């Protein structure tokens, strides 16, 4: 059988014998029949909020900041933002009063080319500015748990803030989108570190928000700013819009989380000795730092001592300098885990800890461009293609190995790990 996996901007076939396939895991969600109508319907009937144009008319803001995610999120932004801008301009605001901040969190800034690719003609009509977590920040006080809330000065001083994003399972926040556009999106590095250091706390995990201290702190941060409206979409595996949720930030986002939970909700098959997991192609597999999300989900479907094959192009390499340093300096996965436990939370190092927790009892084979370079990833097995990876699998598990195929592993999370997002 030939199973297509997205790899960068391409689709690569994984040739595997039928008797080796234990199952194919995926949602197969259909896109909205008319994405533009879906967006406009959501904006025209907002959740727990007046229409955006009515809010603009009533508030009469002198400045509006619209927050957008960075290039690592595969959101079809042009249609979304054009609809949002129609609402804003109908409220009486002039184009010159609107600017976009790219909520990069602690990620690298987006390049001019990337901004044009994602936002199209809008990039020539409005300013799109990268957030910098190390400068131009203001302190908005202390959050529950003791974190100092540093946020982007332009965002803090705006008369009105609108968030836009995409809702999908997230290993720390429970779900992406919503308040995550504020923290970590436009927060300072210290604030992000203090928030993410709760990653090992009880209640943290994909699909979990009710008792999740990371989520609660993100929500508290968003409530400190003038966020008057939120727009979030849910995407399918092909990055097409399935559903749009707009309205009051928390209420509309929670409604989207409930929908997201229903559509991705599935009782996963019995763990197998081999899992073939895809990061989902560009931009989800832009680098290894981002692709670890898919690896985590894939690893949860593998038996202890099993093998996870991760297909992720990683055209930007490891993707984060501290993450890369920790992985390269660890002689064994246990060394990295011990370093994290002894040294405490370090942004970037935390992702190396997550990776090495998987490696403690599972083998990982990475199919990536890194395998073709002079610097393959330490601690992992590296393969240039599926044929090479399968030889490694057969060497360990024999020719009759059984594999779960998960082409979009980042969009899968077990039923047992889910809860109903019914409160803040």
Buried (B, 14 or more C-beta within 10 A) or exposed (E): EEBEBBBBEEEBEBEBEEEBBBBBBBBEBEBBEEBEEBBBEBBEEBBEBBBBBBBBBEBEBEBBBBBBBBBBBBBBBBBBBBBBBBBBBBBEBEEEBBBBBBBBBBBBBBEEEBBBEBBBEBBEEBEBBBBBBEEBBBEBEEBEBEBEBBBBEBBBEBBBBBBBBBBBBBBBBBBBBBBBBBBBBBBBBBBBBBBBBBBEEEBBBBBBBBBBBBBBBBBBBBEBBBBBBBBBBBBBBEBBBBBBBBBBBBBBBBBBBBBBBEBBEBEBEEBBBBBBBBBBBBBBBBBBBBBBBBBBBBBBBBBEEBBBBBBBBBBBBBBBEBBBBBBEEBEEBEBBBBBBEEEEBBBBBBBBBBBBBBBEEBBBBBBBBBBEEEEBBEBBBBBBBBEBBBEBBBEBBEEEBBBBBBBBBBBBBBEEBBBEBEEB
